[in-house]
Amino acid sequence: MKDHEWLPMIPIKRGDGIWLEDYDGNRYIDAISSWWVNLFGHCNPRINDAIKNQLDTLEHTIMAGFTHEPVIRLSEKLVEITPHGLEHCFYADNGSSAVEVALKMSFHYWHNTGNPNKTKFINLANSYHGETLGALSLGDVALYKEIYQPLLLDVITAPSPDGFLREDGETYQDYAQHSFDEMDKILQQHADEVCAVIIEPMVQCAGNMRMYDAIYLKKLREACNKYNVHLIADEIAVGFGRTGKMFACNHADISPDFICLSKGLTGGYLPLSAVVTTDNIYQAFYDDYDKMTAFLHSHSYTGNPLGCAAALATLEIFETDNVLQNNIQLIDSMKKNTEHFNDHPHIAEVRQTGMILAIELVKDKQLKTPYPWQERRGMKVYQHGLKNNALLRPLGNVIYFMPPYVITPEQIEFLAETAWQGIQLATAD
Ligand SMILES: *Cc1c(COP(=O)(O)O)cnc(C)c1O
């Protein structure tokens, strides 16, 4: 908050496509999709209309004993588009809650099926799964977690397959492959006390946009089957086309036991999340009342019709506008416009997975020594962006583009140029 003494907050008056506009008429390209939620621009006419229509029909209803058309249609759609075998949807109203649902459901499944010793979870180093205590426990970004440690669940942390950590001469795939050895050991050792492994497939977004090879997902799926442990895919950030495929799990052609969805689910309009799971898991809760096997978890706004209407409109745009196909051009444009960044003496890596591109600023390029965090180099790039019509809020010293899909190649070129100038300024001394 004290930063705002010298960097005043920017009150936003209106949004229009890729742009956010403040009260002084300054416009900013939303290069990070307002923290990764927006897919098709601000005030998208089609999503706006869908919400307006829904608003005049039904704004909300209890979902215990009741249901409604938008939630039924959305559930059918999610079952259709998510990886094979995911057949039942459970709704909550934000990403963290979706993670809580998956954790509780996994634990409860093992309880219901006669495995009460399974009480633990495995996560990856550098992961992020949300802010509520359960979800925070499963994350591993010290900045968000450390202070709350006394309140959190015990978790077992495996090394991240993060390709930035590879040795000279190693490929992303080599690194993913050999970092899996440790995961395999942990699974072998702890399988009887572990409910599930939770991962962010392909990109650890909040963990500085670190990326890894899909081989890791393949191996992890096989190992989870072998050791009888669930796989929870947290696709809250990477789902809905961000990695170039509809879901990041599609890169390895795998199906998790639970997929957590939120953020882009409503196109960035309304808080809604879904956990989609298998029929096997559903059946473990399905019994007569007096068996007391039900999953008792509800949120007041579960399955909110306005959120579902926004989600349906969003998913319809994917189909009618051939979005994944058209994004290939944008992905290519992001790559081409940042190729020369690789030669910069303070850029250790430009990495890209689909519509996510990240630029890692370092003090020493050869040793990949980070800049001391106190120097806040990324912040200088951010400030330069704000003066030049670009919202480029970094993650520490990582500058990234994760734009709405309505961005044009010309706007990408402009963003790259703005980021380049900002990086020059931020690394000049
Ligand atoms: C944002 C995010 C969450 C948390 O979602 P909220 O809606 O902010 O609670 C969880 N997991 C991942 C991977 C995320 O990026």
The ligand as a Tripos MOL2 file, in Angstrom:
@<TRIPOS>MOLECULE
LIG
   15    15     1     0     0
SMALL
NO_CHARGES

@<TRIPOS>ATOM
      1 C1         -5.1920  -18.1590   -9.5760 C.3       1 LIG1
      2 C2         -4.8960  -19.5690   -9.2820 C.ar      1 LIG1
      3 C3         -5.5380  -20.2370   -8.2290 C.ar      1 LIG1
      4 C4         -6.4830  -19.5520   -7.2730 C.3       1 LIG1
      5 O1         -7.6320  -19.0540   -7.8970 O.3       1 LIG1
      6 P1         -8.4270  -17.8710   -7.1680 P.3       1 LIG1
      7 O2         -9.6590  -17.7110   -7.9880 O.co2     1 LIG1
      8 O3         -7.5190  -16.6720   -7.2320 O.co2     1 LIG1
      9 O4         -8.6990  -18.3060   -5.7760 O.co2     1 LIG1
     10 C5         -5.2360  -21.5720   -8.0330 C.ar      1 LIG1
     11 N1         -4.3670  -22.2240   -8.8350 N.ar      1 LIG1
     12 C6         -3.7400  -21.6170   -9.8460 C.ar      1 LIG1
     13 C7         -2.8110  -22.4030  -10.7140 C.3       1 LIG1
     14 C8         -3.9560  -20.2580  -10.0920 C.ar      1 LIG1
     15 O5         -3.2770  -19.6410  -11.0610 O.3       1 LIG1
@<TRIPOS>BOND
     1     1     2 1
     2     2     3 ar
     3     2    14 ar
     4     3     4 1
     5     3    10 ar
     6     4     5 1
     7     5     6 1
     8     6     7 2
     9     6     8 1
    10     6     9 1
    11    10    11 ar
    12    11    12 ar
    13    12    13 1
    14    12    14 ar
    15    14    15 1
@<TRIPOS>SUBSTRUCTURE
     1 LIG1         1 GROUP 0 **** ****
